[in-house]
């Protein structure tokens, strides 16, 4: 897919799906996304019930594969009851798969990697 076509697909998604959803939510007095911290909140601190992480804690999150993107996004966005982006899960997943770019792998190690050690 060419860069020009990618840009058209993204613009179409925003114009035909995201903006109408935002307008619909705005008409209902609901935000599309949280705008920032809640000024009336006394604190965001929540004491942890579990203070140590387990190996399973590191195996969660992220998309597992392009093929399961729709299911993974739907799961995350519907985990919180009434997530405003839930209706867009399939479209976002389809867009992500369509716009995915293959990256060329090289056997060369970047010179910048040594700065990390």
Secondary structure, DSSP 8 states (H G I E B T S, - for coil): --HHHHHHHHHHHIIIIIHHHHHHHHHTT--SS--S--TT-S------S--S--GGGGG-SS-S-GGGHHHHHHHHHHHSTT-TTGGGHHHHHHHHHHH-------SS--GGGGGG-
